């Protein structure tokens, strides 16, 4: 691991802390993005179900009109 400078007692604590802060920030952004994407998936799933229901209703109405002629 040449990412950090070595000190007498191991890696440079300031470099390690800065690196961990970068990782934490990246993970927080990914988690927030995933939450937003999950909300959008739920919204789109509901919209799809509503659209399917409307389609089926229109299809049934059309079939009834055709059959009653």
Residue frames as qw, qx, qy, qz and C-alpha x, y, z in Angstrom:
[[0.000, 0.888, 0.460, 0.000, 0.00, 0.00, 0.00],
 [0.472, 0.006, 0.029, 0.881, 1.95, 2.97, -1.21],
 [0.047, -0.777, -0.455, -0.433, -1.07, 5.27, -1.00],
 [0.416, -0.902, -0.046, -0.105, 0.00, 6.70, 2.37],
 [0.303, 0.664, -0.551, 0.406, 3.32, 7.90, 3.65],
 [0.778, -0.309, -0.505, 0.211, 4.75, 5.86, 6.44],
 [0.202, -0.816, 0.298, -0.451, 5.52, 7.45, 9.76],
 [0.013, 0.427, -0.834, 0.349, 7.32, 6.01, 12.70],
 [0.413, 0.037, 0.782, -0.464, 4.13, 4.32, 13.90],
 [0.480, 0.425, 0.766, 0.049, 2.54, 3.40, 10.57],
 [0.293, 0.564, 0.487, 0.599, 0.70, 5.40, 7.95],
 [0.062, 0.099, -0.121, 0.986, 0.31, 9.16, 8.12],
 [0.085, 0.480, 0.782, -0.387, -2.92, 9.68, 10.09],
 [0.236, 0.565, 0.047, -0.789, -3.82, 12.88, 8.24],
 [0.266, 0.268, -0.702, -0.603, -3.59, 11.14, 4.86],
 [0.090, -0.211, -0.973, 0.013, -5.60, 8.18, 6.10],
 [0.144, 0.543, 0.566, -0.604, -8.30, 10.48, 7.52],
 [0.278, 0.495, -0.236, -0.788, -8.47, 12.49, 4.29],
 [0.225, 0.110, -0.875, -0.415, -8.77, 9.28, 2.26],
 [0.030, -0.355, -0.907, 0.225, -11.49, 7.90, 4.53],
 [0.211, 0.544, 0.280, -0.762, -13.36, 11.22, 4.31],
 [0.297, 0.333, -0.552, -0.705, -13.31, 10.88, 0.50],
 [0.194, -0.097, -0.965, -0.149, -14.64, 7.32, 0.74],
 [0.066, 0.452, 0.716, -0.529, -17.36, 8.35, 3.19],
 [0.275, 0.498, -0.027, -0.822, -18.45, 11.20, 0.92],
 [0.302, 0.204, -0.751, -0.551, -18.58, 8.89, -2.10],
 [0.128, -0.233, -0.960, 0.092, -20.58, 6.24, -0.24],
 [0.154, 0.493, 0.501, -0.694, -23.04, 8.86, 1.04],
 [0.333, 0.416, -0.308, -0.788, -23.57, 10.12, -2.54],
 [0.277, 0.049, -0.900, -0.332, -24.14, 6.58, -3.82],
 [0.027, -0.352, -0.865, 0.356, -26.63, 5.82, -1.02],
 [0.243, 0.513, 0.237, -0.788, -28.54, 9.05, -1.68],
 [0.333, 0.321, -0.570, -0.679, -28.61, 8.34, -5.40],
 [0.192, -0.094, -0.972, -0.098, -29.88, 4.81, -4.80],
 [0.112, 0.439, 0.683, -0.572, -32.66, 6.12, -2.53],
 [0.333, 0.495, -0.074, -0.799, -33.78, 8.56, -5.24],
 [0.318, 0.207, -0.788, -0.484, -33.68, 5.82, -7.88],
 [0.069, -0.228, -0.955, 0.176, -35.73, 3.52, -5.66],
 [0.245, 0.503, 0.418, -0.715, -38.34, 6.26, -5.16],
 [0.370, 0.435, -0.392, -0.722, -38.49, 6.74, -8.94],
 [0.201, 0.040, -0.955, -0.215, -38.86, 2.99, -9.49],
 [0.082, 0.389, 0.815, -0.421, -41.78, 2.89, -7.05],
 [0.304, 0.542, 0.115, -0.775, -43.42, 5.92, -8.71],
 [0.347, 0.352, -0.628, -0.601, -43.00, 4.45, -12.19],
 [0.079, -0.093, -0.993, 0.008, -44.30, 1.06, -11.06],
 [0.215, 0.498, 0.617, -0.570, -47.46, 2.70, -9.70],
 [0.339, 0.543, -0.189, -0.745, -47.84, 4.69, -12.91],
 [0.216, 0.198, -0.872, -0.393, -47.44, 1.52, -14.96],
 [0.047, 0.290, 0.931, -0.219, -50.12, -0.29, -12.95],
 [0.286, 0.579, 0.333, -0.687, -52.50, 2.65, -13.39],
 [0.316, 0.473, -0.486, -0.663, -51.84, 2.70, -17.13],
 [0.102, 0.013, -0.980, -0.169, -52.42, -1.05, -17.37],
 [0.170, 0.441, 0.764, -0.439, -55.74, -0.66, -15.55],
 [0.337, 0.601, 0.013, -0.725, -56.83, 2.14, -17.91],
 [0.230, 0.333, -0.762, -0.506, -55.76, 0.07, -20.92],
 [0.003, -0.162, -0.986, 0.038, -57.74, -2.95, -19.73],
 [0.257, 0.550, 0.530, -0.593, -60.81, -0.78, -19.07],
 [0.344, 0.569, -0.271, -0.696, -60.61, 0.74, -22.56],
 [0.153, 0.193, -0.914, -0.324, -60.04, -2.68, -24.12],
 [0.122, 0.326, 0.902, -0.257, -63.07, -4.09, -22.30],
 [0.318, 0.614, 0.266, -0.672, -65.21, -1.13, -23.34],
 [0.293, 0.481, -0.552, -0.615, -64.10, -1.46, -26.95],
 [0.057, 0.006, -0.990, -0.127, -64.78, -5.22, -26.92],
 [0.225, 0.468, 0.727, -0.450, -68.27, -4.59, -25.49],
 [0.347, 0.606, -0.055, -0.714, -69.02, -2.02, -28.21],
 [0.249, 0.342, -0.778, -0.465, -67.86, -4.39, -30.94],
 [0.012, -0.123, -0.990, 0.063, -69.82, -7.33, -29.51],
 [0.246, 0.521, 0.600, -0.556, -73.03, -5.32, -29.11],
 [0.282, 0.436, -0.334, -0.786, -73.18, -4.32, -32.79]]
